[in-house]
């Protein structure tokens, strides 16, 4: 179980990084503001998921 949580937390953290970079790229580029807003909302949701997975991993390893 702890190995699965470790890999899921790592994957969620990398997903946050990808969405953050995409959001910043669209913000600085000539895309629509709504796409940038949507990506930033996705980032917040993914950060929440990543934090929950990291907390679960820490609690299991106690």
C-alpha positions in Angstrom: 0.0 0.0 0.0 2.8 2.5 0.9 4.5 1.9 -2.5 1.3 2.7 -4.3 0.8 5.8 -2.3 4.4 6.9 -3.0 4.0 6.5 -6.7 0.6 8.2 -6.7 1.9 11.1 -4.7 4.8 11.5 -7.1 2.6 11.3 -10.1 0.2 13.9 -8.6 3.1 16.2 -7.8 4.4 15.9 -11.4 0.9 16.6 -12.7 0.8 19.8 -10.6 4.1 20.9 -12.1 2.9 20.2 -15.7 -0.4 22.0 -15.2 1.4 24.9 -13.6 3.8 25.3 -16.5 1.0 25.0 -19.0 -1.0 27.7 -17.1 2.0 30.1 -17.0 2.7 29.5 -20.7 -0.9 30.3 -21.7 -0.9 33.3 -19.3 2.2 34.7 -21.0 1.3 33.7 -24.5 -1.5 35.0 -26.7 -4.1 32.4 -25.7 -7.4 33.2 -24.1 -7.6 34.1 -20.4 -10.3 31.5 -19.8 -7.9 28.7 -20.7 -5.4 30.1 -18.3 -8.0 30.3 -15.6 -9.2 26.8 -16.2 -5.6 25.4 -16.0 -5.1 27.3 -12.7 -8.3 25.7 -11.3 -7.0 22.3 -12.3 -3.7 23.1 -10.6 -5.5 23.9 -7.3 -7.5 20.6 -7.5 -4.4 18.6 -8.3 -2.5 20.3 -5.4 -5.3 19.3 -3.0 -5.1 15.7 -4.3 -1.3 15.6 -4.0 -1.4 16.9 -0.4 -4.0 14.3 0.6 -1.8 11.5 -1.0 1.3 12.8 0.8 -0.5 13.0 4.1 -1.8 9.4 3.6 1.7 8.2 2.7 3.1 9.8 5.9 0.4 8.4 8.1 0.9 4.9 6.7 4.7 5.0 7.3 4.3 5.9 11.0 
